[in-house]
Amino acid sequence: MDEELLDGTMVVRLGYRGADFAGFAEQPGQRTVAGELRRALETALRRSVELTCAGRTDAGVHALAQYVSLPATTEELALDGGRLLRSLVALTPDDISIRGLYQAPAGFSARFDAQMRHYRYRIAVGEARPVLAWDHAWWYRGNLDVAAMAEAAQVLVGEHDFKSFCKAVSAEGKPTSRYVESVVVREVEEAGEPLVAIDVAGNAFLHNMVRTMAGTLVEVGRGHREPGWISKVLAARDRKAAGPCAPAKGLVFVGVEYPQDALIPWQGV
């Protein structure tokens, strides 16, 4: 696409059920969210596209509001938004949901312009097998002290080196400090089923960071560790010091915050 034709940015808000994807990012020979979305956009726009997402999710992880940006031409930005949305819905598989279309200034990046990212990790606790939550919750067959988990979670709030909570290989030679705005652990009810929800908000996250936070907090909840242990895990800066990485299916990428007025809803959507 000729650079002189670029006039702005197309932004797609989408959700997906991660069970049958090898993650968001494209991988040779694998079914991915980016691969499916790219093919749909290339068919609708009749050209090749390059996608930038707000946060690459791993295999099995779900999303309610992932944001993807791509440069757009003046002609494309004048398209009827409703028609474009319907085309993308028709061109994507059933485990992807096109939930919104926006326009943004040229140079906008779904990744680098994100100010805050939100995740929720769900745990179904007890001997009863979850019903509707089966595909998006970790079934933990035991009891959890939610109050102890909530207390321990507060240690994770703020600017810290989260190397202990990052997949070891991906942390090599890279900065591992991140800012976590909040970690809230509470009991919730969704579709008639009781769950433990861990809601995490931060400016950016390391590979496996939220899932490792969840697995580490469960070690406290099951009584194997005291809440104060989390401080020692952070200080260790060693992945072996933390708890297990919780199963992927319990994690949902909930949404992203961008600067006010950065995204303009596409006319007709």
Sequence and secondary structure as in RCSB ss.txt:
>XXXX:A:sequence
MDEELLDGTMVVRLGYRGADFAGFAEQPGQRTVAGELRRALETALRRSVELTCAGRTDAGVHALAQYVSLPATTE
ELALDGGRLLRSLVALTPDDISIRGLYQAPAGFSARFDAQMRHYRYRIAVGEARPVLAWDHAWWYRGNLDVAAMA
EAAQVLVGEHDFKSFCKAVSAEGKPTSRYVESVVVREVEEAGEPLVAIDVAGNAFLHNMVRTMAGTLVEVGRGHR
EPGWISKVLAARDRKAAGPCAPAKGLVFVGVEYPQDALIPWQGV
>XXXX:A:secstr
  GGGEEEEEEEEEEE GGG S SS  TTS  HHHHHHHHHHHHHTS    EES    TT EEEEEEEEEEEEHH
HHTS HHHHHHHHHHHS TTEEEEEEEEE TT  TTTT  EEEEEEEEEESSS  STTGGGSEEE S   HHHHH
HHHGGG EEEE GGGS HHHHTTS  EEEEEEEEEEEEEETTEEEEEEEEEES   TTHHHHHHHHHHHHHTTSS
 TTHHHHHHHHT GGGS     GGGEEEEEEE  TTSSEE TT 
